[in-house]
Amino acid sequence: MSTLDPITETSSQVRESPSWSHLRLERRLAYWRVTFDHPPINTITATTVSELSELIDLIEREADLNVVVFDSANSDFFLAHYDTERDPGKTAALPKGPTGMHAWLDLTARLSRAPVVSIASIRGRARGAGSEFVLACDLRFASRENALLGQPEVGMGIIPGGGPMARLSRLVGRGRALEILLAADDLDASRAEQYAYVNRAIADDELDAEVNRVATRLASFDHTAIARTKLYVDQVTLPPDSELPPALADFFEAFGRPGTQARTARLTELGLNTDGDLERNLGKRVVEAAPGITI
């Protein structure tokens, strides 16, 4: 690996990012930083999936890379959730990846198994597919004052499709996984830390420095030692690919059910996919998804 400092090298040594519309990439030798930037609330769409798939391709090809940090340009939303853009078929039609799975499952599975350390620096909301993405990362650090995580799908009449049943059950245990998935409520960073949903909750004004400290430390280590050690942990902790596709098939099937369509329409009326009270308090307000119900 190069002897240049992975953090303090000059800007002329930072390679240009691909031309993406939903994320920005800063590449500095052994340490990359990816920033989600898809206004207004960083929803994940088919475009996001395509760009993330390209990113994983780059990560897998980079022999000197040790660590990738994911953060957000929006301090209130890390990754809000998935947005089908009123056309679930657009997402369903995304091509399969190298694993043979749908593009979303493919990129999250490959990220988890990549020979680098992925770190989610969570400031703001990470729900649904946003939660699924951070669960696919190796390490999760969350702002104590400004992070909310959750899987609201069941409250919307949808089956979580991106693998949270397989990943959460291994991380937090059966009871807590069922609580997170079935209650469909938000967990703040302190509760998420208690449940092992995240590695640590960190004071908001210390989050960036602490994530950078960990990432810089990892960037200075031997790549092979990191990759081989992670491989052995992956072998006993990651779900096999066979566990993932059935739930995604259920996710797509749910959109054809009248009840799901009614709940989605109700939430859209209330402000789904826009920056407002519904999205900021989705865990609390998802109970309003049933038409005509206010709690």
C-alpha positions in Angstrom: 0.0 0.0 0.0 1.2 3.6 -0.6 3.0 5.3 2.2 1.1 8.5 1.6 -1.1 9.5 4.6 -4.6 8.2 3.7 -6.3 11.3 5.1 -4.0 14.3 4.7 -2.8 13.8 1.1 -3.3 16.9 -1.0 -6.5 17.6 -2.9 -4.7 16.9 -6.2 -4.3 13.3 -5.0 -8.0 12.8 -4.4 -9.4 11.1 -7.4 -12.5 12.5 -9.1 -15.8 11.0 -8.2 -18.0 9.3 -10.8 -20.8 11.4 -12.2 -23.7 10.3 -9.9 -26.8 12.2 -8.9 -27.6 10.6 -5.5 -24.2 10.1 -3.9 -20.8 11.7 -3.8 -17.5 9.8 -3.6 -14.2 11.1 -2.2 -11.4 8.6 -2.8 -8.2 8.9 -0.8 -6.1 5.8 -1.1 -7.1 3.4 1.7 -10.0 5.6 3.0 -13.1 6.5 0.9 -16.0 8.6 2.0 -19.4 8.3 0.4 -22.0 11.0 1.0 -25.7 10.5 0.3 -27.1 13.6 -1.3 -30.6 13.1 -2.8 -32.9 16.0 -1.7 -35.2 16.5 -0.1 -35.0 13.5 2.3 -32.5 11.0 0.8 -35.0 8.5 -0.3 -33.6 5.4 -2.0 -34.9 4.9 -5.5 -34.0 2.7 -8.5 -31.4 5.4 -9.4 -29.8 5.1 -6.0 -29.6 1.4 -6.3 -27.9 1.6 -9.7 -25.4 4.1 -8.4 -24.7 2.0 -5.2 -24.2 -1.0 -7.4 -21.6 0.8 -9.4 -19.9 1.9 -6.1 -19.7 -1.7 -4.9 -18.0 -2.6 -8.2 -15.4 0.1 -7.6 -14.9 -1.0 -4.0 -14.3 -4.6 -5.0 -11.7 -3.6 -7.6 -9.7 -1.3 -5.3 -6.7 -3.3 -3.9 -5.4 -0.6 -1.6 -8.8 0.2 0.0 -9.3 -0.5 3.7 -12.3 1.5 4.8 -15.4 3.2 3.4 -17.4 5.7 5.5 -21.0 6.4 4.5 -22.6 9.7 5.7 -25.3 12.1 4.6 -25.4 15.7 3.3 -28.7 16.1 5.1 -28.4 16.1 8.9 -32.0 15.2 9.4 -32.1 12.2 7.0 -29.4 9.6 6.5 -31.5 7.5 4.2 -35.2 8.0 4.7 -36.5 4.7 3.2 -37.3 3.3 -0.2 -39.4 5.2 -2.7 -40.9 3.2 -5.6 -41.7 6.4 -7.4 -45.3 5.1 -7.7 -44.0 2.4 -10.0 -42.8 -0.8 -8.1 -42.2 -2.4 -11.5 -39.3 0.0 -12.1 -37.5 -1.4 -9.0 -38.5 -5.0 -9.7 -37.0 -4.7 -13.2 -33.5 -3.7 -12.0 -31.0 -6.3 -13.3 -29.6 -9.0 -11.1 -26.1 -8.5 -9.8 -23.1 -10.8 -9.8 -24.6 -12.8 -6.9 -27.6 -13.7 -9.1 -29.9 -11.7 -6.7 -31.9 -8.6 -7.4 -29.7 -5.5 -7.5 -30.7 -4.3 -4.0 -30.0 -7.6 -2.3 -26.9 -8.0 -4.5 -25.3 -4.7 -3.5 -26.0 -5.1 0.2 -24.7 -8.7 0.3 -21.6 -7.7 -1.6 -21.0 -4.7 0.7 -21.1 -7.0 3.7 -18.6 -9.4 2.2 -16.3 -6.9 0.6 -12.7 -7.1 1.9 -12.9 -3.6 3.4 -14.5 -2.2 6.5 -17.8 -0.3 5.8 -18.8 2.3 8.4 -22.3 4.0 8.6 -22.0 7.4 10.3 -25.7 7.9 11.0 -27.0 11.4 11.6 -30.7 11.7 10.9 -33.3 9.1 10.0 -32.4 5.6 8.6 -35.6 3.7 8.1 -36.8 0.8 5.9 -34.3 0.3 3.1 -32.1 3.0 4.9 -32.0 0.7 7.9 -31.3 -2.3 5.6 -28.3 -0.5 4.2 -26.8 0.4 7.5 -27.4 -3.2 8.7 -25.3 -4.3 5.7 -22.4 -2.1 6.8 -19.8 -3.6 9.1 -19.9 -0.8 11.8 -22.7 1.6 12.7 -22.1 4.7 14.7 -25.1 7.0 15.4 -25.6 10.5 16.7 -27.0 10.3 20.2 -29.1 13.4 19.8 -30.0 13.1 16.1 -30.5 9.6 14.8 -33.6 7.5 14.4 -33.6 3.9 13.0 -36.5 1.6 12.2 -38.3 -0.7 9.9 -41.8 0.8 9.3 -42.9 -1.6 6.6 -45.3 -3.8 8.6 -47.2 -0.7 9.6 -47.6 0.1 5.9 -48.8 -3.4 5.1 -45.5 -4.3 3.4 -43.0 -7.1 4.2 -39.5 -5.7 4.7 -37.7 -6.9 1.6 -34.0 -6.1 1.9 -32.9 -8.7 4.5 -33.6 -7.1 7.9 -35.2 -10.2 9.3 -32.0 -12.2 8.5 -29.6 -9.4 9.7 -31.4 -8.1 12.8 -32.1 -11.5 14.2 -28.4 -12.2 14.2 -27.5 -8.8 15.6 -30.1 -8.2 18.3 -31.8 -11.6 19.0 -35.2 -12.9 18.1 -37.3 -10.9 20.6 -35.8 -7.6 19.8 -35.8 -8.3 16.1 -39.5 -9.0 16.3 -40.1 -5.8 18.3 -38.3 -3.7 15.8 -39.9 -5.3 12.8 -43.5 -5.8 14.0 -44.0 -2.7 16.2 -42.6 -0.7 13.2 -41.6 2.2 15.5 -38.5 4.4 15.6 -35.6 3.6 17.9 -33.4 6.5 19.0 -29.7 6.1 19.1 -29.6 5.2 22.8 -32.1 2.4 22.4 -30.5 1.3 19.2 -27.2 1.0 21.1 -28.9 -0.9 23.9 -30.3 -3.4 21.4 -27.0 -3.7 19.5 -28.7 -2.3 16.4 -25.7 0.1 16.3 -22.2 -0.3 17.7 -22.2 3.0 19.6 -24.3 6.1 20.1 -22.0 9.1 20.1 -22.6 12.7 21.0 -23.5 14.6 17.9 -20.7 17.1 18.1 -18.2 14.2 18.5 -19.6 11.8 15.9 -17.6 13.0 12.8 -14.3 13.2 14.7 -14.8 9.7 16.3 -15.8 8.1 13.0 -12.8 9.7 11.3 -10.5 8.5 14.1 -11.7 4.9 13.6 -11.5 5.1 9.9 -8.1 6.7 9.8 -6.8 4.0 12.2 -8.2 1.2 9.9 -6.8 2.9 6.8 -3.3 2.6 8.3 -3.5 -1.1 8.9 -2.5 -4.0 6.6 -5.1 -4.7 4.0 -4.7 -8.5 3.9 -4.9 -8.7 7.7 -8.2 -6.7 7.7 -9.7 -8.7 4.7 -8.8 -12.1 6.1 -10.0 -11.4 9.6 -13.3 -10.0 8.3 -13.7 -13.1 6.1 -13.7 -15.4 9.1 -16.2 -13.3 11.0 -18.4 -13.1 7.9 -18.5 -16.9 7.6 -20.1 -17.3 11.0 -22.3 -14.2 11.2 -23.7 -13.2 7.7 -26.9 -14.7 6.4 -26.5 -17.0 3.4 -27.8 -15.5 0.1 -30.6 -18.1 0.0 -32.3 -16.4 3.0 -32.7 -13.1 1.2 -34.8 -13.4 -2.0 -38.0 -14.8 -0.6 -38.8 -11.7 1.5 -38.1 -9.4 -1.4 -40.6 -11.4 -3.5 -43.1 -10.8 -0.7 -42.2 -7.1 -0.7 -43.1 -6.7 -4.4 -46.2 -8.9 -4.1 -47.5 -6.7 -1.3 -47.9 -3.7 -3.6 -50.6 -5.5 -5.5 -52.8 -5.9 -2.5 -55.7 -3.4 -2.1 -54.9 -2.9 1.6 -51.3 -1.9 0.9 -52.3 0.4 -1.9 -54.8 2.1 0.4 -52.2 2.5 3.1 -49.7 3.9 0.7 -52.2 6.3 -0.7 -53.1 7.5 2.8 -49.5 8.1 3.8 -48.9 9.9 0.5 -51.8 12.2 1.4 -50.2 12.9 4.7 -46.8 13.7 3.2 -44.8 10.6 2.4 -41.5 11.3 0.6 -41.6 15.0 1.5 -39.8 16.8 4.3 -42.5 17.3 6.8 -43.9 16.1 10.1 -44.9 12.7 8.7 -41.4 11.8 7.5 -39.8 13.3 10.6 -42.1 11.2 12.9 -42.9 8.3 10.6 -42.4 5.7 13.4 -45.0 7.4 15.5 -47.4 8.2 12.6 -47.3 5.1 10.5 -50.3 3.9 12.5 -52.2 6.5 10.5 -51.6 4.4 7.3 -54.9 2.7 7.7 -57.4 4.9 5.8 -59.7 6.8 8.1 -57.7 6.0 11.2 -56.1 8.6 13.4 -54.4 7.7 16.7 
